[in-house]
């Protein structure tokens, strides 16, 4: 069973995403709820930690292949641009749902789920694409 998981990118992406989610959410909860930091600062810092973890775990394990179509620094630049976009969307979702009366702790979960859906496709077919050569 472990061999099957090791070879299945979507399953590995979900495992990485779950680990990243837990870390990102614990940091967000700690900063926002326990330490009473400002909402967008708490969300942005937790997102930055999750982003770093996600890139490394996805590259080194979930999407690991023998030869990538792009070099590491190109992947990092594209990933950074995607992350900046994701951060804006993440903050808009969390703040927007709070403005609509939803608890930011729930809004954070919604934002993470929305972003995870399109990230799988972007990672697999663009950022961590296998070289055809």
N, C-alpha and C positions, 0 to 999 in steps of 0.2 A: 504494500500500500504506500509506503514512504517513497518508493521508486516512482510510482504513478504520480504522486503529488509533486515530486521533484521535477518531472518532465512536463507538467501542465502549467503554462504561463498564467491563465486566468485564476487558477486556484492559488498559485504563489502570489499573484497580485492581490488577491483577497486577504491572504495571510499577512503580507506586508502592510496592506491597508488597515487591517485590524490592529496590528501592533502600533502603527503610526497614529491611528485614531485614538487609541488608549492614551498614548503619551501626549498627543496634542490636547486631548480633552482634559486630562488630569492637570496639565499646565494651565489651560484656560480656567478651569474650575478653581484651582488654587489661587491664581492671580485675581480673578474677578470676584469670586464668592468669598474666599477665605481672607484675602488680603485687601479686598475692596479697591482694586485698581480700576482705572477707567476702562470701559467696555472695549473700545477699539484698540487700545494699547494691549490689553490682555489678549484679545483675539489675534492681533498682528504678531505678537511675540510667540504665542503658542503655534500659530501657523508657520512661522519661520523655523521653529524647531522641527515641526512635522515635515516641512518641505525638505530640510536637510536629510532627515532620516529616510524619507521616502525615496529621494534620488539615489542615495547610496545603496539601500536595500534592493530597490528595483533593478539598478544597474548590475549589482554584484550577484543577485540571486534570481529575482523573478523574470528578468528579461536577459539573463546572461546567455550570450552566444559566443561562438568562436571569433567572429569577425563582424563588427558593426559597420554600417554604411557611413557613419559619422564618427569622427575622433572625439575623445572625451571632452575636450574644451568646446567643441561645437555642440555636443549634447548639453553641456552645462549652460551655455549661452541660450539655447532654445528652451531648456528647462527653466532657466531664470525668467525668460520672457513669459512663458506659460504661467510660472508662479506669480509674477507680478499681476497678470490678468486674473488669476485665481484669487489672489489676495483681495483685489478690488471687489470682485464678485462675492467672495466670502464675507467681507465687511458689509457690503450692501445687503446681503441676505440677512445676516445677524441683526444689523441695525434696523433694517426694514421690518423684519418680523417683530422686533421689540417695539417699534413704533405702532405696530398693529396689535400690540398687547400680548404677544407671545413671549414667554420667559426666554431670555438669551441662552440659557443652558440647553433648551430644546432647539432654538434657532441655530446654535452651533452644530448640533447633530444634523439638522436639515442641510446646512451649508456644506458640511463635509460629504454627505451622501450625494448631493447634486454634483459637486466637483469631481468626485471619484468616478462617476459614470463616464464622463467624457475623457477623463485622464487615461483610462485604460486604453481607449482607442488611439489617442494621441501618442502615448508611450509606445504601444505595439507597432503602429504603422508609420510613425514619424521620428520620434526621438531615439528609440532603441531599435530601429529598423536594421535588419540583417543585410550585410553587404551581398550583392548579387555576383560579385567577382570571385 
